């Protein structure tokens, strides 16, 4: 159950392809080998009202947050964090060279005892797909 959320300033929509960023990060999560495919979720939320640094409306931000169930050791989480952040940075580097953008990332555990889950995605994945 790794859920990746992207919170971003509205001005980023004119600068990057947000669906492509979502796909890039989903692929990066898969490539870590750490997360079950059926549990991966990537979504993006636009913030229409922001005030950044000195108030210049040209400033933008992308804040990436990954929530996952506890159980992975620190080294595994650090490696996965570094790999996902590197994918985001690579994707955004061309835009960051011409625009003022803050990029941040955080991974945190969810207490499984306080987070019930159910779903049928695994039942609908193609045969032979790693779950």
C-alpha positions as CSV (number, residue, x, y, z in Angstrom):
1,X,0.0,0.0,0.0
2,X,2.3,2.8,-1.1
3,X,0.3,5.9,-1.9
4,X,2.2,8.7,-3.5
5,X,0.6,12.2,-3.5
6,X,1.8,15.2,-5.4
7,X,0.8,18.6,-4.0
8,X,1.7,21.3,-6.4
9,X,1.1,25.0,-7.1
10,X,-1.3,25.8,-9.9
11,X,1.3,27.5,-12.0
12,X,3.1,24.1,-12.5
13,X,0.4,23.0,-14.9
14,X,1.7,25.5,-17.5
15,X,5.2,24.2,-16.9
16,X,5.1,20.5,-16.8
17,X,3.0,17.5,-18.0
18,X,1.5,16.4,-14.7
19,X,0.1,13.1,-16.0
20,X,3.5,12.3,-17.3
21,X,5.1,13.1,-13.9
22,X,2.5,10.8,-12.2
23,X,3.5,8.0,-14.6
24,X,7.2,8.6,-14.1
25,X,6.8,8.4,-10.4
26,X,4.6,5.3,-10.6
27,X,7.3,3.6,-12.7
28,X,10.0,4.7,-10.3
29,X,8.0,3.1,-7.5
30,X,7.7,-0.2,-9.4
31,X,11.4,-0.1,-10.3
32,X,12.4,0.0,-6.6
33,X,11.2,-3.5,-6.2
34,X,10.0,-2.5,-2.7
35,X,6.3,-2.0,-3.3
36,X,3.5,-4.5,-4.4
37,X,2.2,-3.4,-7.8
38,X,-1.4,-3.7,-6.8
39,X,-0.9,-1.3,-3.9
40,X,0.7,1.5,-5.9
41,X,-1.4,4.7,-6.2
42,X,-0.1,8.0,-7.6
43,X,-2.3,11.1,-7.6
44,X,-1.8,14.9,-7.9
45,X,-3.6,17.7,-6.2
46,X,-3.4,21.3,-7.5
47,X,-3.2,24.1,-5.0
48,X,-4.9,27.2,-6.4
49,X,-4.1,29.5,-3.6
50,X,-0.4,29.7,-2.5
51,X,2.1,32.2,-1.2
52,X,5.7,31.3,-1.6
53,X,8.9,32.9,-0.4
54,X,8.8,36.6,-1.2
55,X,5.3,36.4,-2.7
56,X,6.5,36.4,-6.3
57,X,3.7,34.5,-8.2
58,X,6.3,33.0,-10.5
59,X,7.6,30.8,-7.7
60,X,6.1,27.3,-7.8
61,X,6.4,24.1,-5.8
62,X,6.0,20.3,-6.0
63,X,5.7,18.4,-2.7
64,X,5.8,14.6,-3.0
65,X,4.6,12.5,-0.2
66,X,4.7,8.7,0.0
67,X,2.6,6.9,2.7
68,X,3.2,3.2,3.2
69,X,2.4,0.5,5.7
70,X,5.1,-0.1,8.3
71,X,7.4,-3.0,8.1
72,X,10.2,-2.0,5.7
73,X,13.6,-1.3,7.4
74,X,15.2,2.2,7.3
75,X,17.7,1.3,4.6
76,X,15.0,0.0,2.3
77,X,13.0,3.1,2.8
78,X,16.0,5.4,2.2
79,X,16.9,3.5,-1.0
80,X,13.3,3.7,-2.3
81,X,13.1,7.4,-1.3
82,X,16.3,8.2,-3.1
83,X,15.2,6.4,-6.2
84,X,11.8,8.0,-6.4
85,X,13.2,11.5,-5.6
86,X,15.9,11.0,-8.3
87,X,13.2,10.2,-10.9
88,X,11.2,13.4,-9.9
89,X,14.4,15.5,-10.0
90,X,15.4,14.1,-13.4
91,X,11.9,14.7,-14.8
92,X,11.8,18.3,-13.4
93,X,15.4,19.4,-14.1
94,X,14.7,21.0,-17.5
95,X,11.8,23.1,-16.0
96,X,13.8,23.9,-12.8
97,X,16.5,25.4,-15.0
98,X,14.1,28.1,-16.3
99,X,11.6,28.5,-13.5
100,X,11.7,29.1,-9.7
101,X,10.5,25.7,-8.3
102,X,10.8,24.1,-4.8
103,X,10.8,20.3,-4.9
104,X,10.4,18.3,-1.7
105,X,9.8,14.7,-0.8
106,X,8.7,12.8,2.3
107,X,8.1,9.1,3.0
108,X,6.2,8.0,6.1
109,X,4.8,4.9,7.6
110,X,1.1,4.3,8.3
111,X,0.1,2.4,11.4
112,X,-1.6,-0.7,9.9
113,X,-3.7,-1.2,13.0
114,X,-5.4,2.2,12.4
115,X,-5.7,1.9,8.6
116,X,-8.1,-0.8,7.4
117,X,-8.0,-1.7,3.7
118,X,-9.9,-3.7,1.2
119,X,-10.0,-3.8,-2.6
120,X,-10.3,-6.0,-5.7
121,X,-7.4,-4.7,-7.8
122,X,-5.4,-7.8,-7.3
123,X,-8.3,-9.8,-8.7
124,X,-8.2,-7.8,-11.9
125,X,-4.5,-7.6,-12.6
126,X,-3.4,-9.5,-15.7
127,X,-2.1,-13.0,-15.0
128,X,1.6,-13.1,-14.5
129,X,1.8,-9.6,-13.2
130,X,3.7,-9.2,-9.9
131,X,1.3,-8.3,-7.2
